[in-house]
Each structure stands twice: as structure tokens, then as C-alpha cells.
Amino acid sequence: MDTAPLALVTGASSGIGRELATVLAENGFDLVVNAEDAGLDAAAEQLRATGADVTAVRADLRSPEEVRRLHAAVTGTGRPLDVAALNAGVGRGGAFVETDLEQELAVIETNITATVHLAKLVLREMVARDEGRVLITSSIASTMPGSFQAVYNASKSFLQSFAEALVDELKDSGVTVTSLMPGPTSTNFFSRAGMDDTPIGQSASQDDPRRVAEQGVAALLAGKQKVTGGSVGTKLQQATSGLLPDRLKAALHRRMAEPIDRD
């Protein structure tokens, strides 16, 4: 029997990450899945029901040692890594002068530092083989100043720039990098970010994570540079964002992210 291709998905216990893993499994990939929380075990069991071989690695990627342990689990399979979906991410809402510094640093460590570290490890191996695909979960938040979500939006701006730079660096290789740019999506993100009391956290028009994941995987497998994930409305929001001045985008973001009961 031919060995199925292998994919790594981080942040796979819930939300977009779990759906990315599911869609990849449905496309014939075996999986190494990662998250820091106990929900990873239940996610792995559901993924195995697709027929995929699934290795679950519970690790907090804020720790460089844990990043290396996750990478060791991938190399320990003895199989080449065909896809890496670098999706793990966290947010923190609130006024920057009021939010907890440690929580803001955790956003940077998870969204930026861990992604760069893992990308360095997997891309070197892919480039050496001259094949492989990487998906980096960015956000349409990367295109706008994030009033009341300042560090999160900045972290996604970093990831978007990082992904697009890698696209250019690797254009003459057999390795592709795709950025997935979701809009507000119906996951536990806003609750974990302390944003249940915001207009965006309470919005009923958040996108379906399955739809976002399907669009992301389709773009990844097609080798596209980037894709806006979500509804037509989300895609329209992204398209019009580039036409607005940053000051207006910051004001619009404030209307979405500022707590409703704030004086």
C-alpha cells in the first residue's frame, strides 16, 4: 500500500484548527495534531474516525522546548511532512494600558515566536526535499490597526508579512506557503480572549469554521499565496479594507472590539 501523505496541524483541539485537521484527513492525509489543552484527545478520536492515522501531541508552543518536542514527534514518524498548518493562536481583548502584560506576551509567544520557530524547522526540511506546503493562519485583522485588540492584530500583521515574504523567497522551489485570512469566526476565540462583552464577541454573523477550513485547505493544495476565509461578507470587508485610511479602520475596529459597558 502507498503511504498516505502526512500533515501537521497546530491548534487542532477546536475551532479552525480542528476543522483544518478534519478537512485534511478527508483529503487522505494522516495527521500529527497539536494543542495545549485536554480537548486534543477528543479531537484526535474524532479525526481517527475518518480513517486517518492520528498522532496527538499535547504541547504548549510558547516554550521552545515544546516546539522542538512537537517537531521531534513529526520526524519520529519516519515520514516526510507534506503539509504543515501553523494555526495555533490566541488573542487578548481590552485597552492596552489595562490588559495584563503576561497575557499580551503570551499572544506574541504563541502567534509569532512559536510560528517562526516551527516554520524554520519544517521549511528547512521541505526545501531540502524540494516539496511541501505550509499554511499560516493569519487574519483579516492583519490589515487594520486593532484598537482594543492591539497586540493580537499586530501579531497577525507580522504573520501576514512573514508568509508573503516566504512566498517570494521560495518561489523557485517546490515548496509553497499560503496565508489563510479568516474574519470573525464562530469558535471559542472571543471567549478565551475576554471579549464576550464586545459587539464582535456577541455577533451572530460570525463565519462557520468548517467553511473557513475548506477554503484554506483548497488554497493550500492549489499552492495559492493567500485566501480570505469565510462568507461573501467577510471577503467584501477584506476587499474594501484596502481602500480605507488606517485612522478610519482603527475607529471601525474600536466599534467592534471595545467592551459594550465601558464608560
C-alpha positions, 0 to 999 in steps of 0.5 A, spaced: 500 500 500 502 507 498 503 511 504 498 516 505 501 523 505 502 526 512 500 533 515 501 537 521 496 541 524 497 546 530 491 548 534 487 542 532 483 541 539 477 546 536 475 551 532 479 552 525 484 548 527 480 542 528 476 543 522 483 544 518 485 537 521 478 534 519 478 537 512 485 534 511 484 527 513 478 527 508 483 529 503 487 522 505 492 525 509 494 522 516 495 527 521 500 529 527 495 534 531 497 539 536 494 543 542 495 545 549 489 543 552 485 536 554 480 537 548 486 534 543 484 527 545 477 528 543 479 531 537 484 526 535 478 520 536 474 524 532 479 525 526 481 517 527 474 516 525 475 518 518 480 513 517 486 517 518 492 515 522 492 520 528 498 522 532 496 527 538 501 531 541 499 535 547 504 541 547 504 548 549 508 552 543 510 558 547 516 554 550 521 552 545 522 546 548 515 544 546 516 546 539 522 542 538 518 536 542 512 537 537 517 537 531 521 531 534 514 527 534 513 529 526 520 526 524 519 520 529 514 518 524 519 516 519 515 520 514 516 526 510 511 532 512 507 534 506 503 539 509 504 543 515 498 548 518 501 553 523 494 555 526 495 555 533 493 562 536 490 566 541 488 573 542 487 578 548 481 583 548 481 590 552 485 597 552 492 596 552 494 600 558 489 595 562 490 588 559 495 584 563 502 584 560 503 576 561 497 575 557 499 580 551 506 576 551 503 570 551 499 572 544 506 574 541 509 567 544 504 563 541 502 567 534 509 569 532 515 566 536 512 559 536 510 560 528 517 562 526 520 557 530 516 551 527 516 554 520 524 554 520 524 547 522 519 544 517 521 549 511 528 547 512 526 540 511 521 541 505 526 545 501 531 540 502 526 535 499 524 540 494 516 539 496 511 541 501 506 546 503 505 550 509 499 554 511 499 560 516 493 562 519 493 569 519 487 574 519 483 579 516 485 583 522 492 583 519 490 589 515 487 594 520 490 597 526 486 593 532 484 598 537 482 594 543 485 588 540 492 591 539 497 586 540 493 580 537 492 584 530 499 586 530 501 579 531 497 577 525 500 583 521 507 580 522 504 573 520 501 576 514 508 579 512 512 573 514 508 568 509 508 573 503 515 574 504 516 566 504 512 566 498 517 570 494 523 567 497 521 560 495 518 561 489 523 557 485 522 551 489 517 546 490 515 548 496 509 553 497 506 557 503 499 560 503 496 565 508 489 563 510 485 570 512 479 568 516 474 574 519 470 573 525 469 566 526 464 562 530 469 558 535 471 559 542 476 565 540 472 571 543 471 567 549 478 565 551 480 572 549 475 576 554 471 579 549 464 576 550 462 583 552 464 586 545 459 587 539 464 582 535 464 577 541 456 577 541 455 577 533 451 572 530 454 573 523 460 570 525 463 565 519 462 557 520 469 554 521 468 548 517 467 553 511 473 557 513 477 550 513 475 548 506 477 554 503 484 554 506 485 547 505 483 548 497 488 554 497 493 550 500 493 544 495 492 549 489 499 552 492 495 559 492 499 565 496 493 567 500 485 566 501 480 570 505 476 565 509 469 565 510 462 568 507 461 573 501 461 578 507 467 577 510 471 577 503 467 584 501 470 587 508 477 584 506 476 587 499 474 594 501 479 594 507 484 596 502 481 602 500 480 605 507 485 610 511 488 606 517 485 612 522 478 610 519 479 602 520 482 603 527 475 607 529 471 601 525 475 596 529 474 600 536 466 599 534 467 592 534 472 590 539 471 595 545 467 592 551 459 594 550 459 597 558 465 601 558 464 608 560 
